[in-house]
């Protein structure tokens, strides 16, 4: 019979010890609450599918913010960017051509034609004057005078025409044509920016520094749209989850100081970052005093030490600083 009571006593003692370890029943120090470390991983993906063409990291590597860690095949996007760049260059050249006059050789040719027309005008002017004098003395017929006057007026009009062409050649295009060309340039520039954006979305870049915890694809495999290729764990994204009874909940608040203990480390300072609004266990009937003691609430805390070397899944004991 004594063996039975000894066994029963040992069982009860073990149960009490387990409860005290969970709810902090140590009498020789502040209550300790059991918990564990949890990591919030950053999973790098791209918005489009494609074949994995480059993977620059492996599990365990440390990456820095902005580092290129993988890339999908980019042949189509590079060709589209080259086409957009060529269209922008063409549009800019057309705009530049409209904002300037004609080239100097073209203007020189028009001026040479006007010089010829000036010479013809001087000749026809002299002939008209001669025939006018002869007609006044009844030596020349009236029809010769009309012919000479028509030749003079023709040459005069030709000079005026070439002068107008030279003036127009030195001027830029009309304002509405220039505005249309400017709009074409803006459209081509926007197309180039879009091509650059699509090309950039074929590359995975680390947005935060940390340790590579997993790579989910190999070179040559097809990556689905939005599928994570690399998982990164930033050191500042490791938190501690622990559980407190509802009697302690009223004394907790966001930012409250805690002390963390785990194997291989001494006391590490931290602070509460989250208190769960709901209990982890809810009795099925009523909240009697006995049932209330079964309620536990999850609390999250972060360490104040950036190099705490805490790993996800590691058991942690937490003491709440009053």
C-alpha positions in Angstrom: 0.0 0.0 0.0 2.8 2.4 0.8 4.2 1.8 -2.7 0.9 2.9 -4.1 0.9 6.2 -2.1 4.5 6.8 -3.1 3.7 6.4 -6.7 0.6 8.7 -6.4 2.7 11.3 -4.6 5.4 11.3 -7.3 2.7 11.7 -10.0 1.1 14.6 -8.3 4.5 16.2 -7.7 5.4 15.9 -11.3 2.0 17.5 -12.3 2.5 20.4 -9.9 6.0 20.9 -11.3 4.7 21.0 -14.8 2.0 23.5 -13.9 4.4 25.7 -12.1 6.8 25.7 -15.1 4.0 26.8 -17.4 2.3 29.4 -15.1 5.4 30.6 -13.2 4.9 29.2 -9.8 8.5 29.4 -8.6 8.7 30.8 -5.1 12.3 31.8 -5.1 12.1 34.3 -8.1 9.9 36.0 -10.6 7.5 33.8 -12.5 8.9 32.2 -15.6 6.6 31.5 -18.6 7.5 28.9 -21.2 7.7 29.9 -24.9 9.6 29.4 -28.1 11.3 31.5 -30.8 9.4 32.1 -34.0 10.7 33.7 -37.2 8.8 35.9 -39.7 10.3 34.9 -43.0 10.6 37.2 -46.1 9.8 35.1 -49.2 11.1 36.7 -52.4 9.0 36.1 -55.6 8.4 37.9 -58.9 4.9 38.7 -60.4 5.3 36.7 -63.6 6.2 33.1 -64.4 9.3 32.0 -66.2 12.3 29.7 -66.3 14.8 30.2 -63.4 18.0 31.3 -65.3 20.2 32.4 -62.3 20.3 31.6 -58.6 23.1 33.5 -56.8 22.5 32.2 -53.2 22.2 29.0 -51.4 20.8 28.0 -48.0 22.8 29.5 -45.2 24.2 32.5 -47.2 23.8 36.0 -45.7 22.4 38.6 -48.1 22.2 42.4 -47.9 19.3 44.7 -48.8 19.2 45.4 -52.6 21.3 42.3 -53.5 20.2 40.4 -56.6 19.6 36.8 -55.6 17.9 35.2 -58.6 16.7 36.0 -62.1 14.2 34.5 -64.6 15.0 34.2 -68.3 14.7 37.7 -69.9 15.1 37.3 -73.7 11.6 38.5 -74.5 11.8 41.4 -72.1 15.2 42.5 -73.4 14.0 42.5 -77.0 10.9 44.5 -76.0 13.2 47.0 -74.3 15.5 47.3 -77.3 12.4 48.0 -79.5 11.1 50.6 -77.1 14.5 52.3 -77.0 14.7 52.4 -80.8 11.2 53.9 -81.0 12.1 56.6 -78.5 15.3 57.5 -80.5 13.2 57.8 -83.7 10.6 60.0 -82.0 13.3 62.3 -80.6 15.0 62.6 -84.0 11.7 63.5 -85.6 11.1 66.2 -82.9 14.6 67.6 -83.4 14.0 67.7 -87.1 10.8 69.7 -86.7 12.3 72.2 -84.3 15.1 73.1 -86.8 15.0 74.5 -90.3 16.1 72.6 -93.4 19.8 71.6 -93.7 22.2 74.1 -95.1 22.8 72.4 -98.4 19.0 72.5 -99.1 18.9 76.2 -98.3 22.0 76.8 -100.4 20.2 75.2 -103.4 17.2 77.4 -102.9 19.4 80.5 -102.8 21.1 79.5 -106.0 17.8 79.2 -107.7 16.8 82.6 -106.4 20.0 84.0 -107.8 19.1 82.6 -111.2 15.7 84.1 -110.9 17.1 87.5 -110.0 19.3 87.4 -113.1 16.3 86.5 -115.2 14.3 89.3 -113.6 17.0 91.9 -114.4 17.1 90.7 -118.0 13.3 90.8 -118.4 13.2 94.2 -116.7 15.7 95.6 -119.1 13.9 94.1 -122.1 10.6 95.5 -120.9 12.1 99.0 -120.6 13.6 98.8 -124.1 10.4 97.7 -125.7 8.4 100.3 -123.9 10.6 103.0 -125.4 10.3 101.5 -128.8 6.6 101.2 -128.5 6.3 104.9 -127.5 8.0 105.9 -130.8 5.9 103.4 -132.8 8.9 101.3 -133.7 7.8 98.2 -131.8 4.4 96.6 -131.9 2.1 96.5 -128.9 2.1 92.7 -128.7 5.9 92.7 -128.1 5.3 95.1 -125.2 2.7 92.8 -123.7 5.1 89.8 -124.1 7.9 91.7 -122.4 5.7 92.8 -119.6 4.5 89.2 -119.0 8.0 87.9 -118.9 9.0 90.6 -116.3 6.0 89.7 -114.1 6.8 86.0 -114.4 10.4 86.5 -113.3 9.3 88.8 -110.5 6.9 86.2 -109.2 9.6 83.5 -109.4 11.9 85.6 -107.2 9.2 86.2 -104.7 8.4 82.5 -104.6 12.0 81.4 -104.0 12.5 84.1 -101.3 9.4 82.7 -99.5 10.7 79.2 -99.7 14.1 80.2 -98.3 12.4 82.0 -95.4 10.2 78.9 -94.7 13.2 76.6 -94.9 14.9 78.6 -92.2 11.9 78.3 -89.9 10.9 75.3 -87.7 7.7 73.3 -88.3 4.3 74.6 -87.2 3.5 74.6 -83.5 0.8 71.9 -83.8 3.2 69.6 -85.6 5.8 70.1 -82.9 3.2 69.4 -80.2 2.3 66.1 -81.9 6.0 65.2 -82.1 6.5 66.0 -78.5 3.5 63.7 -77.6 5.1 60.9 -79.6 8.3 61.3 -77.6 6.5 61.2 -74.3 4.6 58.0 -75.4 7.8 56.4 -76.6 9.5 57.3 -73.3 6.6 55.8 -71.3 6.8 52.6 -73.4 10.6 52.4 -72.6 9.9 52.9 -68.8 7.3 50.1 -69.0 9.8 47.8 -70.7 12.4 48.6 -68.0 9.8 47.8 -65.3 8.9 44.5 -66.9 12.6 43.6 -67.2 13.2 44.5 -63.6 10.4 42.2 -62.5 12.3 39.2 -63.9 14.9 39.7 -61.1 14.5 38.9 -57.5 16.1 41.4 -55.1 16.5 41.1 -51.3 14.4 43.8 -49.7 15.9 43.0 -46.3 19.2 41.6 -45.1 19.3 38.2 -43.4 20.1 34.5 -43.7 18.8 32.4 -46.6 16.8 29.7 -45.0 15.5 27.9 -48.2 15.6 27.9 -52.0 12.5 26.3 -53.5 13.5 26.0 -57.2 16.6 24.8 -59.2 18.1 26.3 -62.3 16.0 25.4 -65.4 12.8 24.9 -63.5 9.7 26.9 -64.3 8.7 29.3 -61.6 5.0 30.0 -61.3 3.5 33.5 -61.0 4.2 34.8 -57.5 5.8 31.6 -56.4 8.6 32.2 -53.7 12.0 31.3 -54.9 14.1 32.3 -51.9 13.2 32.6 -48.2 15.1 35.0 -46.0 15.1 35.3 -42.2 16.1 38.8 -41.1 17.6 38.8 -37.6 15.2 41.5 -36.4 12.2 39.4 -37.5 12.8 36.7 -34.8 10.3 37.0 -32.0 9.4 35.0 -28.8 5.9 33.6 -28.2 5.0 32.7 -24.6 1.8 32.0 -22.8 0.5 33.6 -19.6 -2.6 32.8 -17.5 -5.5 35.2 -17.6 -4.7 36.4 -14.0 -1.5 37.9 -15.3 -3.0 39.3 -18.5 -4.2 42.5 -16.8 -0.7 43.5 -15.9 0.7 43.3 -19.4 0.9 46.0 -22.0 2.6 46.7 -25.3 6.2 47.8 -24.8 6.5 46.3 -21.3 10.0 45.0 -20.5 10.7 41.3 -20.2 13.7 39.1 -19.6 14.4 36.2 -21.8 16.4 33.0 -21.0 17.4 30.2 -23.3 20.2 27.6 -23.4 23.6 29.1 -24.2 22.6 32.6 -23.3 22.3 34.6 -20.1 19.6 37.2 -19.4 18.6 39.0 -22.6 16.4 42.1 -22.3 13.3 42.4 -24.5 9.8 44.0 -24.7 6.3 42.9 -25.4 5.1 43.6 -28.9 1.7 41.8 -29.0 -0.9 40.4 -26.6 -3.5 38.1 -28.1 -7.1 39.3 -27.7 -8.4 35.8 -27.4 -7.6 32.9 -25.1 -5.8 29.8 -26.4 -8.2 27.6 -24.4 -11.9 28.4 -23.8 -13.9 26.1 -21.4 -17.1 24.8 -23.0 -19.6 25.9 -20.4 -19.0 28.8 -18.0 -16.0 30.7 -16.7 -15.9 29.3 -13.2 -12.9 29.9 -11.0 -11.5 26.6 -11.9 -12.1 27.1 -15.6 -10.6 30.6 -15.6 -7.3 29.1 -14.3 -7.1 27.0 -17.5 -7.2 30.1 -19.8 -3.9 31.1 -21.3 -3.2 34.0 -23.6 -0.4 34.2 -26.2 2.1 37.1 -25.9 4.8 38.0 -28.3 8.0 39.8 -27.4 11.1 41.0 -29.3 14.7 41.1 -28.0 16.4 44.4 -27.5 19.8 42.9 -28.6 20.2 42.8 -32.4 22.8 40.0 -32.2 20.9 37.8 -29.7 21.5 34.6 -31.9 18.1 33.3 -31.2 16.8 30.6 -33.6 13.3 29.7 -34.6 11.9 26.8 -32.6 14.3 27.3 -29.7 12.7 27.0 -26.2 12.7 30.2 -24.3 11.7 31.1 -20.7 10.3 34.6 -20.1 10.1 36.7 -17.0 7.9 39.8 -17.1 9.4 42.8 -15.5 6.8 44.6 -13.3 
